[in-house]
Amino acid sequence: MIHITCVAHGLHRISEEVRKHFSKVDSLISNGKKVFLKAPSRINAFQTIAPEISLPPQPIITRWGTWLDAAAYYCDHFDTFFRVMQTFDKNDASSVNITKSLMEDPTIKNDLIFIKTHFGFLVDKITSLEKQGVLLTDSILIVEEVKAKIFQVPGNVGKSIQTKLDSVYDKNHGLKKLNTISNILAGKNHVTIQDLEEELTTSDLLCFKYAPVSSTDVERSFSKFKMLLSDNRRKFTFDNLKKTLIIQCNSQLLD
């Protein structure tokens, strides 16, 4: 049996490594959202000055790649967001004071540009790996594209992220086996079925055509089941429980 660690989660771990190297950007993302929490007057000011853009996003731990999305937001809308922040009194809240101070730092723009230039693509790659019905050969191609781009990142930050990438994928032995199977399915003659440690037949290999390299569907099911069996469902009959579970399991077929 081939055991594989979720590749999309591996890319998220690389994104988390990027976050560690940019503490100022991390603080900006965290405080920029807080500025507008429970602050209707600031929200109204934002929507008046910048009606064409949304409020700043807040990364969510369980949603992979959201920190990079937030960094891209500040990179794209830095000047507009800074203009909005200039209308707020820094003494109104600590988040306002911190955010204004960070945006006045001359290095923050450079950091945001560096992040989006070299790591912004990870968000789309994570999304692509989460999709269903993707050819194994296409999924492996995405992984190879990520490796190629990461190893083009310059400087000490690039070296650190490259080390993290090697660490993540070297531990993923199942991915290496799927890579071999992908090469066979793609008709590459430098690998054969004998290169696999598992005893797989030709019929077995045909079943790997759409083999997933991500476990997102399984992990998302945990949240669904948790909501289904929550403590406030005190009058949930077994029959209704069965029907609801069937609906949840087949909900993606309706998309």
Buried (B, 14 or more C-beta within 10 A) or exposed (E): EBEBBBBBBBBBBBBBBBBEBBEBBBBBBBBBBBBBEEBEEBBEBBBEBBEEBEBBBBBEEEEBBBBBBBBBBBBBBBEBBBEBBEEBEBEEBEBBBBBBBBBEEEEBBEBBEBBBEBBBBBBEBBEBBBEEEBBBBBBBBBBEEBBEBBEEBEEEBBEBBBEBBEBBBEEBBBBEBBBBBBBBBEEEEEBEBEEBEEEBEEEEBEEBEEBBBBBBEEEEBEEBEEEBEEEEEEEEEEEEEEEBBEEBEEEEEEE
